[in-house]
Amino acid sequence: MRKPLVAGNWKMNNPIESSKILLENILHQAELLESMLAKDGKASALDIAIFPPSVYLKETQEILTGSSLHWGTQNVSAYDEGAYTGEISASMLQGFGCDYVLIGHSERRCIYETLELDQFVLDKIVAQKYEMATSHGLTPIICIGETEEDYAKGKTEEVIARLLDVLIESKGSKALAQTVFAYEPVWAIGTGKSATPEWAQDVHSFMRERIAKHDATTAESLRIIYGGSVNANNAAAIFSKPDVDGGLIGGASLDVDKFIQICFAAALKPNKI
């Protein structure tokens, strides 16, 4: 069964004290939501994960340990150890109780793009990080999506297929069962624009069908969430689509009320078998 997942990406926001308060408030409201859902026979209707800046992982672990909420980090190194100044390894993240890690977010890709690396090379870097995360028991949320230029040229499926093929070549299709994908059209991130529910469904369906050509069982169980200016007003419509299994939430995850409304919208989505 595909349980909806709502992941809050805080990016580089909030001083430490504000982050603690935000975490505590999200936890409190999430527990109230869980209690309400349990009364309606919908206990454990969704997963919620928080992605704070990595320097706040210790505080996140202290506040969320023992709760039903998950946490992770916004990036991970492609290497396990060594002279990689500023990087954080998957084994280090295990020590902070992380369940998830974001990989390949477009805002991370931009750093490499300034080095004028080929997009295929960037996909290979994502694959390396994916291999490292799964080898240490972390669930990668692999971000995938087209730029505005690619979108305008009708290259969405080409961009999506390229990364999927690299990942399947890396570890095989069955290994994707340990993965979550986040379709994030770059033109919709932080812009206020959002893909229509129909567009999101079409792209998610394309991804699932592409993987199904290699392994239908993995494709059916794989969670594919949508990221790109999801808010309390459009979440229900986006999540209602059959191949959209939740959301990767940016700005709205910094507002407790808005974030919990989005979580509620995801919880109302029937689990897909």
C-alpha positions, 0 to 999 in steps of 0.5 A: 500500500502506498501511504501518502508522505508529506515532507517539509523542506525548511531549506536555509531558514530559521534561527535555532530557537525559532526552529525548536518552537516550529518543531514543537508546534508541528509535533503538537499539531501532528499529534492532534491530527493523528488523534482526530484521524484515529477516531475516524478509523484512519490511524497511520493515514500518512507519513510526515517528515521534516528536513531542517538545516543539518546543523539543527539535526541534534535538536530535531532528534531530541524533540521528535524521538519517540513520536511518529514524525520522521526527519532527515537532511537536505543533502548527503555526500556521495562518499562515506568519509575522507577529505571532503570539506563541508560534506556530510556522510550517510553514516553520520546521518545515521547517528542523528536518527535520520530516516530520509535524505533529499537527493538532487534538489534543483537548488543543489543542482544549481551549485554544480551547474555553475561548474558547467557540468553536463546534465548526465554527469549531474544525474550520475552524482545523484545516483552515487548519493542514492547508492550511498544513502540506501547502503546505510539504511536511509530512504532517499527522496530523489528530486526530479524535474525539468527547467522552464526551458525544458518545459517550454521545449517539451522535454519533460519526459526526456529529462525524467527518463534520463535520470530514471534510466541512470538510477535503474542502471546503477542498482536495478529496478527492484532497489527503487522500492527503497526510494521515494521520488519527488517530481519538482518542476523547477519552474514551479519551485519558489515561484508561486507557480504550480503545475496543474493537478492534471500535469502532475498526474501525467508526469507521475504516471509517466514515471510509474510506467517507465519503471513498470517496464522493468518491474511492475511490482516496484512501480506500483508500490513506489511513492511519487510525491509532488513538489512545486509551490504546494500550499493549503489551497491547492494541496487537496486537488493535487493529492487527489490524483491517483499517482500523486502520493503526497508532497515535498513542501517548501515555504508552507512547511515553515507555517504550522497551520498551513503545513498541517492543512496540507498534511490533512489533505494528504491524509484524506487520500485513500491509500493505493493498493 
